[in-house]
Amino acid sequence: MKFGVVTFPGSNCDEDMIHVLEGMGQPVVRLWHKEHDLQGVDMVVLPGGFSYGDYLRSGAIARFSPIMQEVAAHAKKGGLVLGVCNGFQVLCEAGLLPGALLHNAGQKFISKNVFIRRGTGDTALTNAVPDKALKIPIAHGEGRYHADADTLKALKESNRILFRYCDEQGKITDDANPNGSKDNIAGVCNKGRNVFGMMPHPERACDERLGNTDGRSLFEGLLKGVPA
């Protein structure tokens, strides 16, 4: 697969993502937010960080960057898109994913390892993810997933909740919810099942030198599940 990793002013996880993808032998191009050419990539990745300093709302300015026109067109044609942390916020602000990311309950920035559990295996991103607790880092101040009752119902009925926060044993409880997200939601996908967003950082859990490779299964699933 050919990946394109977008850099907005304030992105700081772009090189982390590139390191993981290139380490898995995949071609990666760096896409500046003012560009209009996706250079024929199969998947666009919007990385974590603090685009435009998180002014207004996280992702609210980045959604107007020129490249987002191309990302939306790519997604409309069935192309794959992944947004992690700030990238998830951008996708929600752009209307490519349902819901919104609000300030964490308690109004504090959280940076720590948490546990998440797969909600569905029926996507290109999660098809190889084991149905157990995965230890994945989070680092956000606005990660509380919110959606109205109808949207939450639709997400559940269409099996589009990618991940939920859980405890180390995989049990989904209020105590395991780090930011107050509705229904412990840590990630969702669109109706077409080709646009994915999640707050935890799988790219930070892919290297044995960091003592954690729980995030690798997401990227391995992409490479196995998408035809050449």
Buried (B, 14 or more C-beta within 10 A) or exposed (E): BBBBBBBBBBBBBBBBBBBBBEEBEBEBBEBEBEBEEBEEBBBBBBBBBBBBEBEEBBBBBBBEBEBBEBBBEBBEEEBBBBBBBBBBBBBBBBEBBBBBBBBBBEEEEBEEBBBBBBBBBEBBBBBBBEEEBBBBBBBBBBBBBBBEEEBBEBBEEBBBBBBBBBBEEBEBEEEBBBBBBBBBBBBBBBEEBBBBBBBBBBBBBBBEEEEBBBBBBBBBBBBEBBEE
